[in-house]
Amino acid sequence: MIDEDAIRTYAQTPDSEGKLPTIVDVSAKFHVSKLTVNRIMLSAEGDARTTVTTKATGRANDILKYVADYMLEHGWAPAQRDIADATGVSLPQVNYLLQVLKHEGLIEIGANPREIRIVGSKMVIPTVTM
């Protein structure tokens, strides 16, 4: 059984340098997937999702959080245009940052470029385009 309270406490406790653990650190310590850590942090009261960071920085991290939130809310991944509109990043930059996240090992993009899978998830959810 996963001790969600222990994961939340660990994820929200800064180290000696004042840095919060990354999702990668939390998932390794508790032997759970990065998606599980995201789910636990998103389900916490308040906006706990901002307390856990990933290896991705800046806009790439914003995009990863948006994709995870969108997938939890809608059950499928957002279109790149949705990501651009929601994050204020240009469409070419969204494409580039998705490739950065893929390179970092945080997401996988299927043969169809509209398939995004957050590493640790067992689903591949196609995006919906309008």
N, CA, C and O atoms as a GROMACS GRO file, in nm:
protein
  520
    1MET      N    1   0.084  -0.119   0.000
    1MET     CA    2   0.000   0.000   0.000
    1MET      C    3   0.088   0.125   0.000
    1MET      O    4   0.190   0.131   0.069
    2ILE      N    5   0.047   0.222  -0.077
    2ILE     CA    6   0.123   0.347  -0.090
    2ILE      C    7   0.084   0.442   0.023
    2ILE      O    8  -0.034   0.467   0.046
    3ASP      N    9   0.184   0.493   0.093
    3ASP     CA   10   0.159   0.590   0.200
    3ASP      C   11   0.160   0.730   0.139
    3ASP      O   12   0.264   0.796   0.133
    4GLU      N   13   0.042   0.776   0.095
    4GLU     CA   14   0.032   0.904   0.026
    4GLU      C   15   0.073   1.021   0.114
    4GLU      O   16   0.133   1.117   0.065
    5ASP      N   17   0.041   1.014   0.242
    5ASP     CA   18   0.080   1.123   0.333
    5ASP      C   19   0.232   1.136   0.344
    5ASP      O   20   0.285   1.246   0.346
    6ALA      N   21   0.301   1.022   0.350
    6ALA     CA   22   0.448   1.025   0.356
    6ALA      C   23   0.506   1.082   0.228
    6ALA      O   24   0.603   1.158   0.232
    7ILE      N   25   0.447   1.047   0.115
    7ILE     CA   26   0.494   1.101  -0.013
    7ILE      C   27   0.474   1.251  -0.018
    7ILE      O   28   0.564   1.325  -0.057
    8ARG      N   29   0.355   1.298   0.022
    8ARG     CA   30   0.328   1.443   0.022
    8ARG      C   31   0.425   1.517   0.115
    8ARG      O   32   0.480   1.621   0.078
    9THR      N   33   0.446   1.462   0.234
    9THR     CA   34   0.535   1.526   0.332
    9THR      C   35   0.677   1.535   0.276
    9THR      O   36   0.739   1.641   0.282
   10TYR      N   37   0.727   1.425   0.224
   10TYR     CA   38   0.862   1.423   0.167
   10TYR      C   39   0.873   1.520   0.050
   10TYR      O   40   0.972   1.594   0.040
   11ALA      N   41   0.772   1.521  -0.038
   11ALA     CA   42   0.776   1.606  -0.157
   11ALA      C   43   0.772   1.755  -0.123
   11ALA      O   44   0.819   1.838  -0.201
   12GLN      N   45   0.717   1.788  -0.006
   12GLN     CA   46   0.702   1.928   0.031
   12GLN      C   47   0.809   1.975   0.131
   12GLN      O   48   0.801   2.087   0.182
   13THR      N   49   0.908   1.890   0.159
   13THR     CA   50   1.012   1.924   0.255
   13THR      C   51   1.142   1.961   0.183
   13THR      O   52   1.203   1.875   0.119
   14PRO      N   53   1.183   2.085   0.192
   14PRO     CA   54   1.308   2.127   0.125
   14PRO      C   55   1.430   2.059   0.187
   14PRO      O   56   1.432   2.026   0.306
   15ASP      N   57   1.533   2.040   0.104
   15ASP     CA   58   1.658   1.984   0.155
   15ASP      C   59   1.739   2.095   0.223
   15ASP      O   60   1.689   2.206   0.242
   16SER      N   61   1.863   2.065   0.260
   16SER     CA   62   1.947   2.163   0.332
   16SER      C   63   1.975   2.288   0.249
   16SER      O   64   2.008   2.393   0.304
   17GLU      N   65   1.962   2.277   0.115
   17GLU     CA   66   1.985   2.392   0.028
   17GLU      C   67   1.855   2.466  -0.004
   17GLU      O   68   1.855   2.562  -0.081
   18GLY      N   69   1.744   2.420   0.055
   18GLY     CA   70   1.616   2.485   0.033
   18GLY      C   71   1.544   2.441  -0.093
   18GLY      O   72   1.444   2.501  -0.131
   19LYS      N   73   1.592   2.334  -0.159
   19LYS     CA   74   1.530   2.286  -0.281
   19LYS      C   75   1.434   2.172  -0.249
   19LYS      O   76   1.461   2.087  -0.164
   20LEU      N   77   1.321   2.173  -0.320
   20LEU     CA   78   1.225   2.064  -0.303
   20LEU      C   79   1.270   1.944  -0.387
   20LEU      O   80   1.335   1.962  -0.490
   21PRO      N   81   1.237   1.824  -0.343
   21PRO     CA   82   1.273   1.707  -0.423
   21PRO      C   83   1.199   1.708  -0.556
   21PRO      O   84   1.089   1.762  -0.566
   22THR      N   85   1.259   1.650  -0.658
   22THR     CA   86   1.193   1.638  -0.787
   22THR      C   87   1.100   1.517  -0.785
   22THR      O   88   1.109   1.433  -0.696
   23ILE      N   89   1.014   1.511  -0.883
   23ILE     CA   90   0.926   1.394  -0.896
   23ILE      C   91   1.010   1.268  -0.910
   23ILE      O   92   0.974   1.163  -0.856
   24VAL      N   93   1.120   1.278  -0.982
   24VAL     CA   94   1.210   1.163  -1.000
   24VAL      C   95   1.263   1.117  -0.864
   24VAL      O   96   1.265   0.997  -0.836
   25ASP      N   97   1.307   1.211  -0.780
   25ASP     CA   98   1.358   1.177  -0.646
   25ASP      C   99   1.250   1.109  -0.562
   25ASP      O  100   1.276   1.009  -0.496
   26VAL      N  101   1.129   1.165  -0.564
   26VAL     CA  102   1.020   1.112  -0.483
   26VAL      C  103   0.983   0.972  -0.530
   26VAL      O  104   0.965   0.880  -0.450
   27SER      N  105   0.972   0.955  -0.663
   27SER     CA  106   0.932   0.824  -0.714
   27SER      C  107   1.038   0.718  -0.682
   27SER      O  108   1.003   0.604  -0.654
   28ALA      N  109   1.165   0.755  -0.687
   28ALA     CA  110   1.273   0.660  -0.654
   28ALA      C  111   1.270   0.624  -0.505
   28ALA      O  112   1.285   0.507  -0.471
   29LYS      N  113   1.252   0.721  -0.419
   29LYS     CA  114   1.253   0.696  -0.275
   29LYS      C  115   1.139   0.603  -0.233
   29LYS      O  116   1.157   0.515  -0.149
   30PHE      N  117   1.020   0.622  -0.292
   30PHE     CA  118   0.904   0.545  -0.251
   30PHE      C  119   0.870   0.430  -0.346
   30PHE      O  120   0.771   0.360  -0.327
   31HIS      N  121   0.954   0.411  -0.447
   31HIS     CA  122   0.936   0.301  -0.544
   31HIS      C  123   0.797   0.304  -0.608
   31HIS      O  124   0.728   0.203  -0.617
   32VAL      N  125   0.758   0.424  -0.651
   32VAL     CA  126   0.633   0.441  -0.723
   32VAL      C  127   0.664   0.517  -0.852
   32VAL      O  128   0.769   0.579  -0.864
   33SER      N  129   0.572   0.513  -0.946
   33SER     CA  130   0.594   0.582  -1.073
   33SER      C  131   0.583   0.733  -1.056
   33SER      O  132   0.525   0.782  -0.959
   34LYS      N  133   0.640   0.805  -1.151
   34LYS     CA  134   0.631   0.950  -1.150
   34LYS      C  135   0.486   0.995  -1.164
   34LYS      O  136   0.445   1.095  -1.106
   35LEU      N  137   0.408   0.920  -1.243
   35LEU     CA  138   0.267   0.953  -1.259
   35LEU      C  139   0.192   0.938  -1.127
   35LEU      O  140   0.104   1.018  -1.096
   36THR      N  141   0.226   0.835  -1.049
   36THR     CA  142   0.164   0.816  -0.918
   36THR      C  143   0.194   0.935  -0.827
   36THR      O  144   0.106   0.984  -0.757
   37VAL      N  145   0.320   0.980  -0.828
   37VAL     CA  146   0.356   1.096  -0.748
   37VAL      C  147   0.275   1.217  -0.793
   37VAL      O  148   0.221   1.290  -0.710
   38ASN      N  149   0.265   1.238  -0.924
   38ASN     CA  150   0.186   1.350  -0.976
   38ASN      C  151   0.041   1.339  -0.929
   38ASN      O  152  -0.017   1.438  -0.884
   39ARG      N  153  -0.017   1.220  -0.940
   39ARG     CA  154  -0.157   1.201  -0.900
   39ARG      C  155  -0.176   1.233  -0.753
   39ARG      O  156  -0.272   1.300  -0.715
   40ILE      N  157  -0.085   1.186  -0.670
   40ILE     CA  158  -0.094   1.210  -0.526
   40ILE      C  159  -0.085   1.359  -0.496
   40ILE      O  160  -0.162   1.412  -0.417
   41MET      N  161   0.009   1.426  -0.560
   41MET     CA  162   0.026   1.568  -0.534
   41MET      C  163  -0.091   1.649  -0.588
   41MET      O  164  -0.130   1.749  -0.528
   42LEU      N  165  -0.148   1.606  -0.701
   42LEU     CA  166  -0.262   1.677  -0.757
   42LEU      C  167  -0.388   1.656  -0.674
   42LEU      O  168  -0.476   1.742  -0.672
   43SER      N  169  -0.396   1.544  -0.605
   43SER     CA  170  -0.516   1.515  -0.527
   43SER      C  171  -0.511   1.580  -0.388
   43SER      O  172  -0.612   1.580  -0.317
   44ALA      N  173  -0.398   1.635  -0.350
   44ALA     CA  174  -0.385   1.699  -0.219
   44ALA      C  175  -0.471   1.825  -0.215
   44ALA      O  176  -0.499   1.886  -0.319
   45GLU      N  177  -0.512   1.863  -0.096
   45GLU     CA  178  -0.588   1.987  -0.083
   45GLU      C  179  -0.500   2.105  -0.120
   45GLU      O  180  -0.378   2.100  -0.104
   46GLY      N  181  -0.562   2.208  -0.169
   46GLY     CA  182  -0.486   2.326  -0.211
   46GLY      C  183  -0.418   2.299  -0.342
   46GLY      O  184  -0.457   2.207  -0.414
   47ASP      N  185  -0.320   2.376  -0.375
   47ASP     CA  186  -0.250   2.364  -0.502
   47ASP      C  187  -0.112   2.302  -0.478
   47ASP      O  188  -0.010   2.363  -0.508
   48ALA      N  189  -0.109   2.181  -0.425
   48ALA     CA  190   0.016   2.114  -0.392
   48ALA      C  191   0.098   2.082  -0.515
   48ALA      O  192   0.219   2.061  -0.505
   49ARG      N  193   0.034   2.079  -0.632
   49ARG     CA  194   0.106   2.042  -0.754
   49ARG      C  195   0.225   2.135  -0.780
   49ARG      O  196   0.321   2.094  -0.846
   50THR      N  197   0.221   2.256  -0.729
   50THR     CA  198   0.331   2.350  -0.754
   50THR      C  199   0.450   2.324  -0.661
   50THR      O  200   0.555   2.384  -0.678
   51THR      N  201   0.433   2.234  -0.564
   51THR     CA  202   0.542   2.211  -0.471
   51THR      C  203   0.639   2.104  -0.519
   51THR      O  204   0.748   2.090  -0.464
   52VAL      N  205   0.601   2.029  -0.620
   52VAL     CA  206   0.689   1.924  -0.672
   52VAL      C  207   0.736   1.966  -0.810
   52VAL      O  208   0.655   2.005  -0.894
   53THR      N  209   0.863   1.959  -0.832
   53THR     CA  210   0.917   1.994  -0.962
   53THR      C  211   0.966   1.869  -1.031
   53THR      O  212   0.971   1.761  -0.971
   54THR      N  213   1.002   1.882  -1.156
   54THR     CA  214   1.055   1.770  -1.232
   54THR      C  215   1.196   1.807  -1.277
   54THR      O  216   1.247   1.914  -1.245
   55LYS      N  217   1.259   1.716  -1.352
   55LYS     CA  218   1.388   1.748  -1.411
   55LYS      C  219   1.373   1.863  -1.510
   55LYS      O  220   1.467   1.938  -1.534
   56ALA      N  221   1.253   1.876  -1.567
   56ALA     CA  222   1.227   1.983  -1.662
   56ALA      C  223   1.222   2.116  -1.586
   56ALA      O  224   1.182   2.121  -1.469
   57THR      N  225   1.263   2.221  -1.653
   57THR     CA  226   1.262   2.352  -1.588
   57THR      C  227   1.176   2.450  -1.667
   57THR      O  228   1.147   2.427  -1.784
   58GLY      N  229   1.136   2.556  -1.603
   58GLY     CA  230   1.067   2.666  -1.668
   58GLY      C  231   0.946   2.624  -1.748
   58GLY      O  232   0.856   2.557  -1.697
   59ARG      N  233   0.945   2.663  -1.873
   59ARG     CA  234   0.829   2.640  -1.959
   59ARG      C  235   0.804   2.491  -1.984
   59ARG      O  236   0.688   2.450  -1.995
   60ALA      N  237   0.909   2.410  -1.993
   60ALA     CA  238   0.890   2.266  -2.012
   60ALA      C  239   0.815   2.208  -1.893
   60ALA      O  240   0.727   2.124  -1.911
   61ASN      N  241   0.849   2.252  -1.773
   61ASN     CA  242   0.780   2.206  -1.653
   61ASN      C  243   0.634   2.252  -1.654
   61ASN      O  244   0.544   2.177  -1.616
   62ASP      N  245   0.610   2.376  -1.698
   62ASP     CA  246   0.473   2.427  -1.708
   62ASP      C  247   0.391   2.342  -1.804
   62ASP      O  248   0.275   2.311  -1.776
   63ILE      N  249   0.452   2.304  -1.915
   63ILE     CA  250   0.383   2.222  -2.014
   63ILE      C  251   0.354   2.084  -1.958
   63ILE      O  252   0.244   2.031  -1.976
   64LEU      N  253   0.451   2.024  -1.890
   64LEU     CA  254   0.431   1.892  -1.832
   64LEU      C  255   0.317   1.896  -1.729
   64LEU      O  256   0.231   1.808  -1.729
   65LYS      N  257   0.316   1.996  -1.645
   65LYS     CA  258   0.208   2.009  -1.546
   65LYS      C  259   0.073   2.028  -1.615
   65LYS      O  260  -0.027   1.968  -1.574
   66TYR      N  261   0.070   2.110  -1.719
   66TYR     CA  262  -0.055   2.133  -1.790
   66TYR      C  263  -0.105   2.003  -1.854
   66TYR      O  264  -0.223   1.970  -1.843
   67VAL      N  265  -0.016   1.930  -1.919
   67VAL     CA  266  -0.055   1.803  -1.984
   67VAL      C  267  -0.109   1.706  -1.880
   67VAL      O  268  -0.212   1.643  -1.902
   68ALA      N  269  -0.040   1.693  -1.766
   68ALA     CA  270  -0.085   1.601  -1.661
   68ALA      C  271  -0.221   1.643  -1.606
   68ALA      O  272  -0.309   1.559  -1.590
   69ASP      N  273  -0.239   1.772  -1.578
   69ASP     CA  274  -0.366   1.822  -1.528
   69ASP      C  275  -0.478   1.796  -1.629
   69ASP      O  276  -0.587   1.752  -1.593
   70TYR      N  277  -0.450   1.826  -1.755
   70TYR     CA  278  -0.549   1.811  -1.861
   70TYR      C  279  -0.590   1.664  -1.874
   70TYR      O  280  -0.708   1.633  -1.888
   71MET      N  281  -0.491   1.575  -1.870
   71MET     CA  282  -0.519   1.432  -1.884
   71MET      C  283  -0.602   1.381  -1.765
   71MET      O  284  -0.692   1.300  -1.784
   72LEU      N  285  -0.572   1.428  -1.646
   72LEU     CA  286  -0.650   1.387  -1.529
   72LEU      C  287  -0.793   1.438  -1.537
   72LEU      O  288  -0.887   1.369  -1.498
   73GLU      N  289  -0.810   1.559  -1.588
   73GLU     CA  290  -0.944   1.619  -1.595
   73GLU      C  291  -1.028   1.564  -1.709
   73GLU      O  292  -1.147   1.538  -1.692
   74HIS      N  293  -0.966   1.547  -1.828
   74HIS     CA  294  -1.041   1.512  -1.948
   74HIS      C  295  -1.031   1.365  -1.989
   74HIS      O  296  -1.117   1.314  -2.060
   75GLY      N  297  -0.926   1.297  -1.944
   75GLY     CA  298  -0.908   1.157  -1.983
   75GLY      C  299  -0.833   1.138  -2.113
   75GLY      O  300  -0.818   1.025  -2.158
   76TRP      N  301  -0.786   1.243  -2.173
   76TRP     CA  302  -0.703   1.236  -2.293
   76TRP      C  303  -0.605   1.353  -2.292
   76TRP      O  304  -0.624   1.450  -2.218
   77ALA      N  305  -0.504   1.343  -2.372
   77ALA     CA  306  -0.401   1.447  -2.376
   77ALA      C  307  -0.449   1.567  -2.457
   77ALA      O  308  -0.532   1.551  -2.547
   78PRO      N  309  -0.400   1.686  -2.426
   78PRO     CA  310  -0.442   1.805  -2.501
   78PRO      C  311  -0.373   1.812  -2.637
   78PRO      O  312  -0.266   1.755  -2.658
   79ALA      N  313  -0.437   1.883  -2.728
   79ALA     CA  314  -0.374   1.914  -2.856
   79ALA      C  315  -0.262   2.016  -2.831
   79ALA      O  316  -0.266   2.091  -2.734
   80GLN      N  317  -0.163   2.017  -2.919
   80GLN     CA  318  -0.054   2.113  -2.901
   80GLN      C  319  -0.106   2.256  -2.902
   80GLN      O  320  -0.052   2.341  -2.832
   81ARG      N  321  -0.210   2.284  -2.980
   81ARG     CA  322  -0.269   2.419  -2.982
   81ARG      C  323  -0.327   2.453  -2.845
   81ARG      O  324  -0.313   2.566  -2.799
   82ASP      N  325  -0.392   2.356  -2.778
   82ASP     CA  326  -0.444   2.378  -2.644
   82ASP      C  327  -0.332   2.411  -2.546
   82ASP      O  328  -0.344   2.500  -2.462
   83ILE      N  329  -0.221   2.338  -2.559
   83ILE     CA  330  -0.106   2.361  -2.472
   83ILE      C  331  -0.052   2.502  -2.493
   83ILE      O  332  -0.023   2.574  -2.398
   84ALA      N  333  -0.040   2.541  -2.621
   84ALA     CA  334   0.011   2.674  -2.654
   84ALA      C  335  -0.079   2.783  -2.597
   84ALA      O  336  -0.032   2.879  -2.536
   85ASP      N  337  -0.210   2.766  -2.616
   85ASP     CA  338  -0.305   2.867  -2.567
   85ASP      C  339  -0.302   2.877  -2.414
   85ASP      O  340  -0.306   2.987  -2.359
   86ALA      N  341  -0.294   2.762  -2.347
   86ALA     CA  342  -0.300   2.761  -2.201
   86ALA      C  343  -0.172   2.811  -2.135
   86ALA      O  344  -0.177   2.870  -2.027
   87THR      N  345  -0.059   2.789  -2.199
   87THR     CA  346   0.069   2.825  -2.137
   87THR      C  347   0.129   2.954  -2.192
   87THR      O  348   0.227   3.004  -2.137
   88GLY      N  349   0.071   3.007  -2.299
   88GLY     CA  350   0.124   3.130  -2.358
   88GLY      C  351   0.254   3.109  -2.433
   88GLY      O  352   0.331   3.203  -2.452
   89VAL      N  353   0.278   2.987  -2.476
   89VAL     CA  354   0.399   2.953  -2.550
   89VAL      C  355   0.359   2.933  -2.696
   89VAL      O  356   0.251   2.881  -2.724
   90SER      N  357   0.444   2.973  -2.790
   90SER     CA  358   0.411   2.958  -2.931
   90SER      C  359   0.402   2.810  -2.967
   90SER      O  360   0.461   2.725  -2.901
   91LEU      N  361   0.328   2.780  -3.073
   91LEU     CA  362   0.310   2.642  -3.117
   91LEU      C  363   0.444   2.574  -3.151
   91LEU      O  364   0.464   2.460  -3.110
   92PRO      N  365   0.536   2.639  -3.224
   92PRO     CA  366   0.665   2.575  -3.248
   92PRO      C  367   0.744   2.549  -3.119
   92PRO      O  368   0.813   2.448  -3.107
   93GLN      N  369   0.732   2.641  -3.023
   93GLN     CA  370   0.801   2.623  -2.896
   93GLN      C  371   0.741   2.507  -2.817
   93GLN      O  372   0.814   2.433  -2.751
   94VAL      N  373   0.607   2.490  -2.824
   94VAL     CA  374   0.542   2.376  -2.759
   94VAL      C  375   0.597   2.246  -2.817
   94VAL      O  376   0.631   2.154  -2.743
   95ASN      N  377   0.605   2.240  -2.949
   95ASN     CA  378   0.659   2.120  -3.014
   95ASN      C  379   0.801   2.093  -2.967
   95ASN      O  380   0.835   1.979  -2.935
   96TYR      N  381   0.884   2.196  -2.962
   96TYR     CA  382   1.022   2.181  -2.916
   96TYR      C  383   1.026   2.134  -2.769
   96TYR      O  384   1.101   2.042  -2.736
   97LEU      N  385   0.946   2.196  -2.684
   97LEU     CA  386   0.949   2.161  -2.541
   97LEU      C  387   0.895   2.020  -2.517
   97LEU      O  388   0.940   1.952  -2.424
   98LEU      N  389   0.799   1.975  -2.598
   98LEU     CA  390   0.754   1.836  -2.588
   98LEU      C  391   0.869   1.741  -2.622
   98LEU      O  392   0.884   1.636  -2.560
   99GLN      N  393   0.950   1.779  -2.720
   99GLN     CA  394   1.067   1.697  -2.754
   99GLN      C  395   1.170   1.699  -2.641
   99GLN      O  396   1.234   1.598  -2.614
  100VAL      N  397   1.184   1.813  -2.573
  100VAL     CA  398   1.273   1.822  -2.457
  100VAL      C  399   1.224   1.726  -2.348
  100VAL      O  400   1.303   1.651  -2.290
  101LEU      N  401   1.094   1.729  -2.320
  101LEU     CA  402   1.036   1.640  -2.219
  101LEU      C  403   1.054   1.494  -2.258
  101LEU      O  404   1.079   1.408  -2.173
  102LYS      N  405   1.043   1.466  -2.386
  102LYS     CA  406   1.066   1.330  -2.436
  102LYS      C  407   1.212   1.289  -2.413
  102LYS      O  408   1.240   1.179  -2.367
  103HIS      N  409   1.303   1.380  -2.446
  103HIS     CA  410   1.446   1.354  -2.427
  103HIS      C  411   1.481   1.334  -2.279
  103HIS      O  412   1.568   1.254  -2.246
  104GLU      N  413   1.413   1.408  -2.191
  104GLU     CA  414   1.436   1.396  -2.047
  104GLU      C  415   1.379   1.266  -1.991
  104GLU      O  416   1.406   1.230  -1.877
  105GLY      N  417   1.299   1.195  -2.073
  105GLY     CA  418   1.240   1.070  -2.028
  105GLY      C  419   1.113   1.088  -1.946
  105GLY      O  420   1.071   0.996  -1.877
  106LEU      N  421   1.052   1.205  -1.954
  106LEU     CA  422   0.932   1.234  -1.876
  106LEU      C  423   0.804   1.202  -1.952
  106LEU      O  424   0.701   1.174  -1.890
  107ILE      N  425   0.810   1.208  -2.085
  107ILE     CA  426   0.695   1.169  -2.167
  107ILE      C  427   0.744   1.084  -2.282
  107ILE      O  428   0.863   1.082  -2.314
  108GLU      N  429   0.651   1.015  -2.344
  108GLU     CA  430   0.678   0.945  -2.469
  108GLU      C  431   0.576   0.995  -2.569
  108GLU      O  432   0.461   1.021  -2.535
  109ILE      N  433   0.620   1.008  -2.692
  109ILE     CA  434   0.531   1.050  -2.799
  109ILE      C  435   0.526   0.935  -2.897
  109ILE      O  436   0.630   0.891  -2.947
  110GLY      N  437   0.406   0.885  -2.926
  110GLY     CA  438   0.389   0.767  -3.010
  110GLY      C  439   0.418   0.796  -3.156
  110GLY      O  440   0.458   0.906  -3.195
  111ALA      N  441   0.395   0.692  -3.238
  111ALA     CA  442   0.416   0.703  -3.382
  111ALA      C  443   0.329   0.814  -3.439
  111ALA      O  444   0.370   0.888  -3.528
  112ASN      N  445   0.209   0.824  -3.388
  112ASN     CA  446   0.122   0.935  -3.422
  112ASN      C  447   0.165   1.051  -3.333
  112ASN      O  448   0.163   1.037  -3.211
  113PRO      N  449   0.202   1.164  -3.390
  113PRO     CA  450   0.253   1.273  -3.307
  113PRO      C  451   0.151   1.326  -3.206
  113PRO      O  452   0.186   1.406  -3.120
  114ARG      N  453   0.027   1.282  -3.216
  114ARG     CA  454  -0.075   1.326  -3.122
  114ARG      C  455  -0.091   1.231  -3.005
  114ARG      O  456  -0.184   1.247  -2.926
  115GLU      N  457  -0.004   1.135  -2.992
  115GLU     CA  458  -0.008   1.043  -2.879
  115GLU      C  459   0.098   1.084  -2.777
  115GLU      O  460   0.217   1.081  -2.806
  116ILE      N  461   0.053   1.121  -2.659
  116ILE     CA  462   0.143   1.159  -2.552
  116ILE      C  463   0.120   1.063  -2.437
  116ILE      O  464   0.006   1.036  -2.399
  117ARG      N  465   0.228   1.012  -2.382
  117ARG     CA  466   0.219   0.923  -2.266
  117ARG      C  467   0.315   0.975  -2.161
  117ARG      O  468   0.434   0.992  -2.188
  118ILE      N  469   0.263   1.001  -2.043
  118ILE     CA  470   0.349   1.042  -1.933
  118ILE      C  471   0.415   0.916  -1.880
  118ILE      O  472   0.346   0.818  -1.849
  119VAL      N  473   0.546   0.916  -1.870
  119VAL     CA  474   0.620   0.798  -1.827
  119VAL      C  475   0.571   0.755  -1.689
  119VAL      O  476   0.558   0.837  -1.598
  120GLY      N  477   0.544   0.626  -1.677
  120GLY     CA  478   0.488   0.573  -1.553
  120GLY      C  479   0.341   0.541  -1.568
  120GLY      O  480   0.286   0.462  -1.491
  121SER      N  481   0.277   0.602  -1.668
  121SER     CA  482   0.136   0.573  -1.694
  121SER      C  483   0.127   0.451  -1.784
  121SER      O  484   0.215   0.429  -1.867
  122LYS      N  485   0.025   0.372  -1.769
  122LYS     CA  486   0.007   0.256  -1.852
  122LYS      C  487  -0.079   0.288  -1.975
  122LYS      O  488  -0.103   0.200  -2.058
  123MET      N  489  -0.124   0.413  -1.986
  123MET     CA  490  -0.210   0.450  -2.098
  123MET      C  491  -0.134   0.535  -2.200
  123MET      O  492  -0.044   0.611  -2.165
  124VAL      N  493  -0.173   0.520  -2.325
  124VAL     CA  494  -0.133   0.615  -2.428
  124VAL      C  495  -0.262   0.682  -2.468
  124VAL      O  496  -0.352   0.616  -2.520
  125ILE      N  497  -0.271   0.811  -2.447
  125ILE     CA  498  -0.396   0.882  -2.470
  125ILE      C  499  -0.376   0.976  -2.588
  125ILE      O  500  -0.295   1.068  -2.581
  126PRO      N  501  -0.451   0.954  -2.698
  126PRO     CA  502  -0.436   1.045  -2.813
  126PRO      C  503  -0.496   1.181  -2.782
  126PRO      O  504  -0.594   1.191  -2.707
  127THR      N  505  -0.438   1.285  -2.838
  127THR     CA  506  -0.493   1.418  -2.818
  127THR      C  507  -0.613   1.438  -2.907
  127THR      O  508  -0.632   1.364  -3.003
  128VAL      N  509  -0.693   1.534  -2.877
  128VAL     CA  510  -0.809   1.568  -2.958
  128VAL      C  511  -0.779   1.702  -3.024
  128VAL      O  512  -0.739   1.797  -2.957
  129THR      N  513  -0.797   1.709  -3.154
  129THR     CA  514  -0.775   1.836  -3.224
  129THR      C  515  -0.909   1.889  -3.273
  129THR      O  516  -0.998   1.812  -3.307
  130MET      N  517  -0.921   2.017  -3.276
  130MET     CA  518  -1.046   2.080  -3.320
  130MET      C  519  -1.022   2.150  -3.449
  130MET      O  520  -1.114   2.211  -3.505
   0.00000   0.00000   0.00000
